[in-house]
Amino acid sequence: MQPDFWSELHGEAFAGVPVLVTGGAGFIGSHLSEALVALGADVRVFDNLSEGDRDNLPDGVELIEGDLLDADAVKDAAMGRRTVFHLAALVSVPRSVLHPAEYHTVNATGTLNVLEAARLGGVQRVVYSASSSAYGDSEVLPKVETMPPAPRSPYAATKLAGEELVRSYAHCYDLDTAALRYFNIFGPRQKADSAYAGVVAAFAKALLNGEHPKIYGDGTASRDFTFVANVAHANLLAGRFDGRLNGGLFNVATGVRHTINALAETMARLIGKSELTPVHGPERAGDVMHSLADLEHSRSVLGYEPVVPFDDGMRKTVAWYAEQFGKTTEAEG
């Protein structure tokens, strides 16, 4: 997004502010880093580059290569920062089913290391990237932050553990925190070259290569697909909040859901490959059936509203993947 887009939303709130973005070279983190640079923040990124890419980062960012499990490195990175945006994590539900111990170590212990570094480094607030997977497969829609959590995968459980750590630090120490529960984020820079790629990335890769997208299950499952700029916006709102958030939970989404079948149809149309209808495989362990966010709490406390709707975000995303794969979409002609 262009610098004036962010300045219209956040003005001078981050001008000269020293911030740390863990995972800042990754898909979501790089968009947040970009927005912070556009707003004049002093941006430091901590990333081991296992999933991120230094080419994702704009000029003016200080990159520290390091691992969340190196507590001393995390402490050094957090020292002197006013705000820490903690996005670094392992993120795939299916992969977490295969490697639960690794996910626990990186996502739970790694978050503990970030909180300790923030506490010792004089940080004022940590904004934690949580996950809507914590809601589990309850049939109640939309999902409200006061619902009891019911994680169905090791990934969801580890992100929930991070939430509880974030809340406990806000109540035990002179450190404010907040947890943002993301709903099915998509957008440019989301990796498509993995067996565990997100559904939008996986569909884009298949369709642009002339292949039928694969759906796990019958495709009637639905998601609150959320363009990545909305996540950056929510992080900025939480980071600049005037007062204490006390480890509060906030949904980050659009409040609209689409079935996986509808997503495949929309993307095929935008790419100009409507004949590439989906093929279906068995459901995957850990996946939930429906997901939809209630945004009232985020709206009333943070002032959050989605700034890029699904259709606009999808067009931007498809165009980006087409450029990466050297293809032309229907919209581009």
C-alpha positions in Angstrom: 0.0 0.0 0.0 1.2 3.5 -0.7 2.6 5.7 2.1 -0.3 8.2 1.8 -2.7 5.4 2.4 -1.2 4.7 5.8 -0.7 8.4 6.7 -4.3 9.1 6.1 -5.2 6.3 8.6 -2.6 6.9 11.3 -1.1 10.4 10.8 2.0 11.0 12.8 1.3 8.3 15.5 4.5 6.4 14.7 6.9 9.2 13.6 10.3 8.5 15.1 8.9 5.7 17.3 11.4 2.8 17.9 9.6 -0.5 17.1 10.5 -4.2 16.7 8.7 -6.5 14.4 9.5 -10.2 14.9 9.0 -12.2 11.7 9.1 -8.8 10.0 10.5 -10.2 6.7 7.7 -12.7 6.4 4.3 -12.5 4.6 2.3 -10.5 7.1 5.3 -9.0 9.0 6.7 -7.4 5.9 3.5 -5.6 5.1 3.4 -4.3 8.7 7.1 -3.3 8.4 6.4 -1.4 5.2 3.5 0.5 6.8 5.6 1.4 9.8 8.4 2.7 7.5 5.8 4.7 5.6 4.7 6.3 8.9 8.2 7.3 9.8 8.9 4.7 12.6 12.3 3.5 13.5 11.8 -0.1 12.4 13.9 -3.0 13.5 13.1 -6.5 12.2 14.1 -9.7 13.9 13.8 -12.7 11.6 15.6 -16.0 11.0 14.6 -15.8 7.3 13.4 -19.5 7.4 10.1 -18.3 5.9 10.8 -14.6 5.4 12.9 -12.9 2.7 15.1 -9.9 3.1 13.8 -8.7 -0.3 10.4 -8.3 1.3 11.7 -5.4 3.4 11.6 -1.8 2.3 14.7 0.5 2.6 15.3 2.0 6.0 14.6 -1.2 8.0 17.3 -2.6 10.4 17.3 -6.4 10.0 18.7 -8.6 12.7 19.0 -12.2 11.7 18.2 -14.3 14.7 16.0 -17.1 16.1 13.2 -16.8 18.7 14.7 -19.6 20.7 17.9 -17.6 21.2 16.7 -15.6 24.3 19.8 -13.4 24.4 19.4 -12.4 20.7 15.8 -11.6 21.3 16.7 -9.4 24.3 19.2 -7.5 22.3 16.7 -6.9 19.6 14.0 -5.6 21.9 16.3 -3.3 23.9 15.2 0.3 23.6 12.1 -0.4 21.6 8.8 1.2 22.6 6.5 -1.3 20.9 7.1 -4.9 19.9 4.9 -6.5 17.2 5.3 -10.2 17.6 4.5 -12.0 14.4 7.2 -14.7 14.2 5.8 -18.2 14.4 5.3 -21.5 12.6 1.9 -21.2 11.0 0.6 -24.4 9.1 -2.2 -26.4 10.8 -1.4 -29.6 8.8 2.3 -29.3 9.4 1.7 -28.8 13.1 -0.2 -32.2 13.2 3.0 -33.8 12.0 5.5 -31.8 14.1 3.7 -30.8 17.4 6.8 -30.5 19.5 8.5 -28.2 17.1 5.4 -26.0 17.0 5.2 -25.8 20.8 8.8 -24.9 21.1 8.8 -22.1 18.5 5.3 -20.7 19.1 5.0 -21.0 22.9 8.6 -20.8 24.2 9.4 -18.3 21.5 6.6 -16.0 22.6 7.8 -16.4 26.2 11.3 -15.2 25.1 9.8 -12.2 23.4 7.8 -11.2 26.4 10.8 -11.6 28.7 12.9 -9.5 26.3 10.2 -6.8 26.3 9.9 -6.8 30.1 13.7 -6.5 30.6 14.2 -4.1 27.7 11.7 -1.4 28.8 9.2 -2.0 26.1 5.8 -0.4 26.7 3.5 -2.7 24.7 3.7 -6.1 22.9 1.1 -6.7 20.2 0.9 -10.5 19.6 -0.3 -12.2 16.5 -2.9 -14.8 17.7 -5.1 -17.0 15.6 -8.8 -17.6 15.0 -8.0 -21.3 15.1 -8.3 -21.0 18.9 -12.1 -20.9 18.5 -12.1 -24.5 17.2 -15.1 -25.9 15.4 -18.0 -24.5 17.4 -21.2 -24.2 15.2 -21.8 -20.8 16.8 -21.2 -17.9 14.3 -19.9 -15.3 14.3 -16.9 -15.9 16.6 -16.8 -13.6 19.6 -13.7 -13.1 21.8 -15.6 -14.1 24.9 -16.2 -17.7 23.6 -14.3 -20.4 25.4 -11.4 -21.6 23.3 -11.4 -25.1 21.7 -8.2 -25.6 19.7 -8.4 -28.6 17.3 -4.7 -28.7 16.2 -1.3 -28.4 17.8 -0.9 -25.1 15.9 -4.1 -23.7 17.5 -3.0 -24.9 20.9 0.4 -23.2 20.7 -1.1 -19.9 19.6 -3.6 -20.1 22.4 -0.7 -20.7 24.8 0.9 -17.5 23.5 -2.3 -15.6 24.2 -2.3 -16.8 27.8 1.3 -15.7 28.3 0.5 -12.3 26.8 -2.4 -11.8 29.1 -0.4 -12.9 32.2 2.5 -10.5 31.5 0.1 -7.6 31.2 -1.2 -8.4 34.7 2.1 -9.3 36.4 4.5 -6.7 35.0 4.8 -3.1 33.9 4.2 -4.2 30.3 1.0 -3.7 28.3 0.0 -6.3 25.8 -2.7 -7.2 23.3 -3.5 -10.3 21.2 -5.0 -10.0 17.7 -6.8 -13.1 16.4 -6.3 -13.2 12.7 -8.9 -14.8 10.3 -7.5 -16.5 7.2 -5.1 -13.8 5.9 -4.2 -13.6 2.2 -2.3 -11.2 0.0 0.9 -10.6 -1.9 4.1 -12.3 -0.6 2.2 -15.3 0.8 4.3 -18.3 -0.2 2.8 -20.7 -2.8 5.8 -23.0 -3.1 5.0 -25.3 -0.2 2.8 -28.4 0.5 1.5 -26.3 3.4 0.7 -23.2 1.5 -2.4 -21.2 2.4 -5.5 -21.9 0.3 -5.4 -18.6 -1.7 -1.7 -19.1 -2.5 -2.2 -22.7 -3.4 -5.2 -21.9 -5.6 -3.3 -19.1 -7.4 -0.3 -21.4 -8.1 -2.5 -24.1 -9.5 -4.7 -21.9 -11.7 -1.8 -19.9 -13.1 -0.1 -23.1 -14.0 -3.2 -24.4 -15.8 -4.1 -26.9 -13.1 -7.3 -27.7 -11.3 -7.2 -26.3 -7.7 -7.5 -29.0 -5.0 -10.0 -28.7 -2.2 -9.8 -30.8 0.9 -13.4 -31.8 1.7 -16.5 -30.9 -0.3 -15.7 -27.2 -0.4 -18.7 -26.0 1.6 -16.4 -25.0 4.5 -16.3 -21.2 4.8 -13.7 -18.7 5.9 -13.6 -15.0 6.8 -10.8 -14.3 4.2 -9.0 -11.1 5.2 -6.6 -9.1 3.0 -3.2 -8.5 4.6 -3.5 -4.7 4.8 -6.3 -5.1 7.3 -4.0 -7.0 9.6 -1.3 -4.3 9.3 -4.0 -1.7 10.1 -5.1 -3.6 13.2 -1.6 -3.9 14.5 -1.0 -0.2 14.1 -4.2 0.6 15.9 -3.2 -1.7 18.8 0.3 -0.3 18.8 -0.8 3.3 19.1 -3.7 2.8 21.5 -3.8 5.4 24.2 -4.3 3.6 27.5 -3.9 0.0 28.6 -5.2 -3.0 26.6 -4.3 -5.5 29.4 -3.7 -8.5 27.2 -7.1 -8.1 25.5 -8.2 -10.2 22.6 -9.3 -8.7 19.3 -10.6 -10.3 16.2 -9.1 -9.1 12.9 -11.2 -10.0 9.9 -13.8 -8.5 7.5 -16.9 -10.0 9.0 -17.9 -11.7 5.8 -17.4 -15.4 4.9 -16.9 -17.2 1.6 -17.0 -20.9 1.0 -13.9 -22.6 -0.4 -15.9 -23.5 -3.5 -16.8 -19.9 -4.0 -13.2 -18.8 -3.5 -12.0 -21.2 -6.2 -14.7 -20.0 -8.6 -13.8 -16.3 -7.9 -10.1 -16.9 -8.4 -10.6 -18.9 -11.5 -12.7 -16.1 -13.0 -10.2 -13.4 -12.1 -7.3 -15.4 -13.6 -9.4 -16.2 -16.7 -9.5 -20.0 -16.1 -13.1 -20.7 -15.2 -12.8 -24.1 -16.9 -10.4 -25.2 -14.2 -13.0 -26.4 -11.7 -11.8 -27.8 -8.4 -10.9 -31.4 -7.6 -11.7 -32.7 -4.1 -9.7 -34.7 -1.7 -10.3 -36.0 1.9 -10.7 -33.6 4.7 -7.6 -32.8 6.7 -7.1 -33.3 10.4 -7.3 -30.1 12.4 -9.3 -28.1 9.9 -12.5 -26.4 11.1 -15.7 -26.2 9.1 -16.7 -22.6 9.4 -15.1 -19.3 10.5 -16.6 -15.9 10.8 -15.6 -13.0 13.0 -17.6 -10.7 15.1 -15.9 -7.3 14.9 -17.8 -5.3 17.5 -15.2 -5.5 20.2 -12.3 -4.6 17.9 -14.4 -1.8 16.5 -15.5 -0.3 19.9 -12.1 -0.5 21.6 -9.5 -0.1 18.8 -11.6 1.7 16.2 -10.9 -1.2 13.8 -12.7 -1.4 10.5 -11.5 -3.3 7.4 -9.8 -0.9 5.1 -9.6 -3.2 2.1 -12.6 -5.4 1.2 -12.4 -9.0 0.0 -12.9 -8.2 -3.7 -10.3 -5.5 -3.9 -7.8 -7.5 -2.0 -8.4 -10.6 -4.1 -7.8 -8.6 -7.3 -4.5 -7.2 -5.9 -3.5 -10.7 -4.8 -4.2 -12.4 -8.1 -2.4 -9.7 -10.0 0.7 -10.2 -7.7 0.8 -13.9 -8.2 0.3 -13.5 -12.0 3.4 -11.3 -12.0 5.4 -13.8 -10.0 4.4 -16.6 -12.4 4.8 -14.5 -15.5 1.2 -14.9 -16.5 -1.6 -12.6 -17.6 -5.0 -12.5 -15.8 -8.4 -11.8 -17.2 -8.5 -8.5 -15.4 -5.2 -7.4 -17.0 -6.2 -8.6 -20.4 
